[in-house]
Amino acid sequence: MLGISKNWVKVLNKYNENPYGTKKDKRIDDWHKIISSLPKLESTKIDLKKEVLISGSWNDQERKKAKELLLELIPWRKGPFVIGDIFIDAEWRSNLKWERFLELHIDLSGKTILDVGSGNGYYGFRMLGQGAESVICLEPNLSHLTQFIAINHIVQSKQIRMIPERIEELIVTDKCFDLIFSMGVLYHQRKPEEHLKLLSSHLKEEGSIILETLIAPEEYGEVLIPEGNYTNMRNVWFVHTKTGLEKLAKNVNLNISAISSPCQTTTEEQRTTSWMPFKSLSDALNTDSGLTIEGLPRPERVFLVLNKKNF
Ligand SMILES: C[S@@+](CC[C@H](N)C(=O)[O-])C[C@H]1O[C@@H](n2cnc3c(N)ncnc32)[C@H](O)[C@@H]1O
């Protein structure tokens, strides 16, 4: 991988033989079997710019087998992925978030990128589609990692890697990334300020952090702290307001160089599908009140671009 430091190469090498490293999970043996049984696509053409599209020809038997195996990896939260004529219609139409990112007009060409909390790597592949040189994804959830392995088994890109580590577990401290993405991660952190500090600690002096997060209405002051669930999610600790996000950034010596308008998450963007056949956003909303089922404001999200202050 170009652009990454020797220390990072050592970290990645630990996952060359076994992508799960030393992580334990009783499903790992089954996952290895699924991946090694996935048929290869003949005459593959890959387009990661407009969507994650992998064209090629499977015979009927291979196609049936590939679909059955990919369905064994449900729930698919992020997507869609188009592989031959298989359409992985994930819970999230992640292309919509990616289009909102593209509106920020940030050049990814030749960039070395860290994607923290990458999910199954959907956005990492889209980063390659925009010309990124190398993308390292951090994702502790092993079923998301397995989906990434399955997709990259077909894409076969050496420019993207995913390792099952949380950012706070990394032992490298090299400031070698041009861009660091943290999308949908901040509100899941018990110490959001620490999260921003950690992102900054891996960033080149002239680099940028792309933060995408939930935002609460200003009437909450600096932060909305859910007493229990938020939109049916158990692990949302803090939803900052714009004022709160500005304060967080200031406290860790980061400048906000851009902030997008809030965008409400709709049931068009996040919904139950055959590839994610469980509860989704519509089950977490109260249509009469226009609030969440917990009586809180409906989720709205923003993108922020953060830079180091002393640069
Ligand atoms: C809501 S998902 C967002 C996925 C994707 N980035 C997106 O925007 O759609 C948050 C992901 O971050 C991961 N995550 C949470 N805390 C993390 C941490 N401290 N370091 C790395 N990943 C983390 C979770 O496992 C989860 O897959």
The ligand as an SDF file (V2000), in Angstrom:
LIG
                    3D

 27 29  0  0  0  0  0  0  0  0999 V2000
  -23.3020    3.6490   12.7950 C   0  0  0  0  0  0  0  0  0  0  0  0
  -21.9770    2.7000   12.1510 S   0  0  0  0  0  0  0  0  0  0  0  0
  -21.4230    3.7710   10.8540 C   0  0  0  0  0  0  0  0  0  0  0  0
  -20.8090    3.0180    9.7120 C   0  0  0  0  0  0  0  0  0  0  0  0
  -20.3480    3.9130    8.5450 C   0  0  0  0  0  0  0  0  0  0  0  0
  -19.1720    4.6860    8.9150 N   0  0  0  0  0  0  0  0  0  0  0  0
  -21.4400    4.8240    8.0960 C   0  0  0  0  0  0  0  0  0  0  0  0
  -21.3010    6.0410    8.2220 O   0  0  0  0  0  0  0  0  0  0  0  0
  -22.4590    4.3340    7.5940 O   0  0  0  0  0  0  0  0  0  0  0  0
  -20.6990    2.9310   13.3600 C   0  0  0  0  0  0  0  0  0  0  0  0
  -19.5670    1.9140   13.1870 C   0  0  0  0  0  0  0  0  0  0  0  0
  -18.4450    2.3460   13.9490 O   0  0  0  0  0  0  0  0  0  0  0  0
  -17.8630    1.2400   14.6100 C   0  0  0  0  0  0  0  0  0  0  0  0
  -17.1970    1.8190   15.7960 N   0  0  0  0  0  0  0  0  0  0  0  0
  -17.7750    2.2770   16.9310 C   0  0  0  0  0  0  0  0  0  0  0  0
  -16.8530    2.7710   17.7690 N   0  0  0  0  0  0  0  0  0  0  0  0
  -15.6470    2.6330   17.1430 C   0  0  0  0  0  0  0  0  0  0  0  0
  -14.2960    2.9630   17.5170 C   0  0  0  0  0  0  0  0  0  0  0  0
  -14.0320    3.5060   18.6890 N   0  0  0  0  0  0  0  0  0  0  0  0
  -13.2940    2.6910   16.6340 N   0  0  0  0  0  0  0  0  0  0  0  0
  -13.5850    2.1260   15.4330 C   0  0  0  0  0  0  0  0  0  0  0  0
  -14.8480    1.7990   15.0350 N   0  0  0  0  0  0  0  0  0  0  0  0
  -15.8600    2.0420   15.8740 C   0  0  0  0  0  0  0  0  0  0  0  0
  -19.0310    0.3010   14.8960 C   0  0  0  0  0  0  0  0  0  0  0  0
  -18.6260   -1.0420   15.0050 O   0  0  0  0  0  0  0  0  0  0  0  0
  -19.9440    0.5450   13.6960 C   0  0  0  0  0  0  0  0  0  0  0  0
  -19.7520   -0.3980   12.6700 O   0  0  0  0  0  0  0  0  0  0  0  0
  1  2  1  0
  2  3  1  0
  2 10  1  0
  3  4  1  0
  4  5  1  0
  5  6  1  0
  5  7  1  0
  7  8  2  0
  7  9  1  0
 10 11  1  0
 11 12  1  0
 11 26  1  0
 12 13  1  0
 13 14  1  0
 13 24  1  0
 14 15  1  0
 14 23  1  0
 15 16  2  0
 16 17  1  0
 17 18  1  0
 17 23  2  0
 18 19  1  0
 18 20  2  0
 20 21  1  0
 21 22  2  0
 22 23  1  0
 24 25  1  0
 24 26  1  0
 26 27  1  0
M  CHG  2   2   1   9  -1
M  END
$$$$
